[in-house]
Amino acid sequence: MQRYCLALDLKDDPALIAEYEAYHRNVWPEIQESIRTAGVTALEIYRAGNRMFMIMEVDGSFSFERKSAMDAANPKVQEWEALMWKYQQAIPVAKPGEKWVLMDKIFTL
């Protein structure tokens, strides 16, 4: 099992944040299936203010390149991503066009 942590910001608007969280209480089944099919075995998102952290655990079939290609070919995922971008904004260190930014692990106990 491999674990990845990623960061992304929400637009700093309480109404938009509430809407975003409402969507995530009832994520579309097609989105959940696409995540599982890509090799993600567990996924959690945490929020502090408007900063979000995603923790993904993946199996040996997972790669970011494969997941990106699968997402690009899936109209429902593209619809979800376009909808979510209404609420999201890249963190300051993101590259152009990058949403979720992979974090570097700096400590393990």
C-alpha positions in Angstrom: 0.0 0.0 0.0 1.2 3.5 -0.9 -0.2 6.7 0.7 -0.3 10.1 -1.0 -1.2 13.4 0.6 -2.4 16.3 -1.5 -3.5 19.9 -0.9 -6.0 22.3 -2.5 -7.8 25.4 -1.4 -11.5 26.3 -1.5 -12.6 29.8 -2.4 -12.8 31.6 1.0 -16.6 32.0 1.0 -18.6 30.3 3.7 -21.6 29.7 1.4 -19.5 28.1 -1.3 -17.6 26.0 1.3 -21.0 24.8 2.7 -22.1 23.8 -0.8 -18.9 22.0 -1.5 -19.2 20.0 1.7 -22.8 19.2 0.8 -21.7 17.7 -2.5 -19.1 15.6 -0.6 -21.8 14.2 1.7 -23.3 12.6 -1.4 -20.6 12.1 -4.0 -22.0 10.8 -7.2 -21.7 7.0 -7.5 -19.9 7.3 -10.8 -17.2 9.4 -9.2 -16.7 6.9 -6.4 -16.5 4.1 -8.9 -13.9 5.9 -11.0 -11.8 6.5 -7.9 -11.9 2.8 -6.9 -11.3 1.6 -10.5 -8.1 3.7 -10.6 -6.7 1.7 -7.7 -7.6 4.0 -4.8 -8.4 1.8 -1.8 -9.1 4.6 0.7 -9.6 8.4 0.4 -10.2 11.1 3.0 -10.5 14.8 2.6 -9.9 17.2 5.6 -10.5 20.9 5.8 -9.0 23.7 7.9 -10.5 27.0 7.0 -10.4 27.0 3.2 -7.3 24.7 2.9 -8.1 21.0 2.2 -5.9 17.9 2.5 -6.6 14.7 0.7 -5.1 11.4 2.0 -5.2 8.5 -0.6 -4.2 5.0 0.0 -3.6 3.1 -3.3 -2.9 -0.4 -4.5 -0.2 -1.5 -7.0 -2.3 -0.7 -10.0 -2.5 3.0 -9.2 -0.5 5.7 -11.0 -1.3 9.4 -11.3 -0.8 9.2 -15.1 -3.3 6.3 -15.4 -5.8 8.1 -13.2 -5.5 11.2 -15.2 -6.0 9.4 -18.5 -9.0 7.5 -17.1 -10.5 10.8 -15.8 -10.0 12.5 -19.1 -11.9 9.7 -20.9 -14.8 9.8 -18.4 -17.5 12.4 -19.2 -19.1 12.1 -15.7 -15.7 12.7 -14.0 -15.2 15.7 -16.3 -18.6 17.1 -15.3 -17.8 16.6 -11.6 -14.4 18.3 -11.9 -15.9 21.3 -13.8 -18.6 21.6 -11.1 -16.1 21.3 -8.2 -13.8 24.0 -9.8 -16.6 26.5 -9.0 -15.6 26.0 -5.3 -11.9 25.3 -5.6 -8.7 27.3 -6.2 -5.1 26.3 -6.6 -2.7 26.7 -3.7 0.0 29.3 -4.2 2.7 26.7 -5.0 0.6 25.0 -7.7 1.9 24.9 -11.3 -0.3 26.3 -14.0 -3.4 24.1 -14.5 -2.6 22.0 -11.4 -5.4 21.5 -8.9 -4.5 19.0 -6.1 -0.8 19.4 -5.3 1.1 16.4 -4.1 2.7 17.1 -0.7 6.2 16.0 0.4 6.4 13.8 3.5 8.8 15.5 5.9 8.4 13.4 9.1 7.4 9.9 10.1 7.1 8.5 13.7 
